[in-house]
Amino acid sequence: QRMEYELSIIEKMGYPSYFLIVQDFVNWARSQEIVVGPGRGSAAGSFVSYLVGITNIDPIKYDLLFERFLNPERISMPDVDMDFADDRRDEVLDYVRKKYGDDHVAQIITFGTMAARAAIRDAGRALDYPYDYCDKTAKMIPMFSTIEGALEDVPEFRNFYQSDKDAKKLIDSAKNLEGVARHASMHACGVVITKEPVTNYSPLQKITGKDKGDGVVTQYSSSTKSSYVEKIGLLKMDFLGLKNLTIIQNAINIIAKTKGVKIDIDKIPLDDEKAYNLLQDARTTGVFQLESSGMKRYLKQLKPNNLEDVIAMVALYRPGPMDWIPDFIDRKHGRKRIEYIHPKLEPILSKTYGVAVYQEQVMQMAQALAGYSLGGADMLRKAMGKKIPELIQKEKIKFIEGAVKNGVNKKDAEKIFAFIEPFAGYGFNRSHAACYALVGYQTAYLKAHYPAEFMAALMTSDQGNIERIAIEVEEAKDIGIQVLPPNVNESFGEFAVIKNEQTGEENIRFGLKAIKNVGHPVADEIVAERKRNGHYKSLADFLERVVSKDLNKKSIEALAKVGALDDLGERNQIIENIENILNFSKNIQKLNSSNQNSLFGAIQIKAPTIELAPSLPASKNQRLHWEKELLGLYVSDHPISEYREYFEKMATPLNQLHPSMVGRNIKVGGVITKTQKIITRRKQNMAFVTIEDLRGRIELLVFPNVLETTGATWQEEKIIIADGKLSDKDGSYKLIVDDAKVINEQEVEDFKRVLATQEKNQKPIEKLSNRKILITLPPQADKSVIARLSQIFDTCKPGETKIFLDINGTTVQTAYEIELDSQILETVKNIHPEIKIRLT
């Protein structure tokens, strides 16, 4: 019945050929083992789309509505957006061009318009105003504001406009330019396929672009506001590249190589216990749609155990409906009673525990209670979504009348309409949520069953994004997978899974293409030559066998610095001898060329040898500095690994930050990995600083007053401890710094000595309740003694014991109030033999 009904609508609207074209290129992609998304948007509501292979989620099983896709009561173009693995999307486009002819296929133009700031700068250039003057004017306009908006909202900008004749001329000229098309480019995914050559419908032009390459585009544009392509009768199809499908594709390929298992992602079980355990534990870094910190928090509370829960979370985790998530969770776990205004609502809302989540539920409620057709219900949903009072009032009368006719009393009908109205505004398209939840589940399944292969595929997809790689390396460590530095005898171009022959453990080896200054051609040649002739036995062997013009000073140094040549030589020795190595490489290439061209055939000229002058090995800090510089993160070790015990006692580990700590003062410590200084509106300096410890990272906000007193602290690679208030604004933890200091080796040594003494003596630490401690310093004590005391008290927990110093007969109260114990007293006594301590 459903199939016959859909086919009749498709035929009546004249779209059979459209469905056949889409199913053809989608099924071709699948036949080429290109991973295709299960669908996107409302198209997943079509049973016909599912039967012909366009979508991959059963709309009958998942209660998806055809009318949300094609409304028989309102003629509109069908909109099938297809997701393909982003690194193979162009193959699908090439197939379409070959099948229908280049002259019948074109991509679509899109116009970049001039925003307010750009309009000011361009107008100023034309008026020959100084660049600094135009730049200063442009920066007065807030980002994403219009010129008119800035004149209304920014007093400084308005006063400048009114008081400066040149500014008025500049801003008035810019107003005329604002919104004007500045440049043309290629639409990210829109394609037209035409019956006649495209030139019969639209003029064409060539576009040259950095990101999307060169191409031919229609001169009619398409956008969400106005699609001129559709106005002239052409149908736009969207060929989208989705990175997560590439991750799935790469993971499947790695699994096939390492495990010999061929996975059909469309046939995995949707009730897999391991996959749901992973979701319940919120181990979802890299899992599509489910990896933000807020989503992880809700997953732990929800404990999803079926795909319906995942679909609901994809739909609810957005501004507006997010407020309903706690309610949704409480209802699932029986902490809150599920109630329905009318019994007819139960079959519609039972899957979401009585919470209206989807647009389709709004349509079904209108159909079941007020007798709307699903096409009419879709128009009701749109009217409510637009929030136009006259339209809503008109629909309200129609809804209540229909509900009363259906036996619902008027009071309940009014209640139900009031219940539906807010959800219509922010309800999510269930078809779209179901498709994306399925991709999320597929990535969770792969991560749960094949963690090393999945993480290697994830890192490969993100290898241009250093911050993401750092997060993913930490995630790998958390699930027991070691990420090893690059190695010319084990690495491939991309991140790869390497099995330890002795232990059977699977680790991930960094890809050679992830090394800065090592080009893709040389990385490919290193791997190809190793596959042809086996491992590289020495540095000379490596240089002799890898024949590439890109194996130059820059790439050899980069390989050495990150440890990729550790099997063949010490890092610093290779760097110190780089000129010798380059000469050897040049000679060996000449020799190879001579041997190939030798008139004597079998007579081989003897290969030169390479001699490296001795040098000191690279220090740990130097190695880590190089790794950070060229890989973007520390791989072989971490700068604070020697400070582990210190930070565990003196600061909160970054992976243990918790919502209960928000608003409280805490200490965090680590190595500074990024510092960004800005000038505030009040022309003061402030800084955004990222630090990382062994388990995580956090951004520190250093406001002007704190930056003034701690300025020298904020340098990359310094190891610091910071004190401040924890904030979770924007959904991620940040520390608003009150104070900070660099941790020096002396402090750590003191700390270790105390620990060692404590372990040796095995003295129990006695808590002391004294309210005051007076420390009398000997006359010969210098500033270093006071500095050592400060270091000790800096590391103490806050408490009620006040610290006083007696310096040459003068008693001074310090700022310290600590939790005192016998161990602290012992440490203070050890600073100087003549120190006296009095407790009161």
Buried (B, 14 or more C-beta within 10 A) or exposed (E): EEEEEBBEBBEEBEBEEBBEBBBBBBBBBEEEEBBBBBBBBBBBBBBBBBBBBBBBBBBEEBBBBBBBBBBBEEEEEBBBBBBBBBBBBBBBBEBBBEBBEEBBBBBBBBEEEBBBBBBBBBBBEEEEBEEEBBEEBBEBBBEEBBBEBBBEEBEEBBEBBEEBEEBEBBBEBBBEBBBEEBEBBBBBBBBBBBEEEBEEBBEBEEBEEEEBEEBBBBEBBBEEEEBBBBEEEBBBBBBBBBBBBBBBBBBBBBBEEBBEEEBEBBEBEBEBEEBBBBBBEBBBBBBBBBBBEBBBBBBEBBBBBEBBBBBBBBBBBEEEBEEBBBBBBBBBEEEBEBEBBBEBBEEBBEBBBBBBBBBBBBBBBBBBBBBBBBBBBBBBBBBBBEEEEEBBEEBBEBBBBBBBEEEBEEEBBBBBBEBBBEBBBBBBBBBBBBBBBBBBBBBBBBBBBBBBBBBBBBBBBBBEEBBBBBBBBBBBEEBEBBBBBBBBBBBBBBBBBBEEEEEEEBBBBBBBBBBEBBBEEBBBBBBEBBEEEEEBEEBBBBBBBBBBEBBBEEBBBBBBBBBBBBBBBBBBBBBBBEEBBBEBBEBBBEBBEEBEEEEEEEEEEEBBEBEBEEBEEBEBEBBBBBBBEBBBBBBBBBBBEBBEEBBEEBBBBBEEBEEEBBEEEBBBBBBBBBBEEEEEEEEEBBBBBBBBBBBBBBBBBBBBEBBEEBEEBBEEEBBBBBBBBBBBEEEEBBBBBBBBBBBEEEBBEBBEEBBEBBEEEEEEEEEBEEEBBBBBBEEEBEEEBBEBBBBBBBBBEEBEBBBBBBBEEEEEEBEBBBBBBEBBBBBBEBBBEEBEEEEE
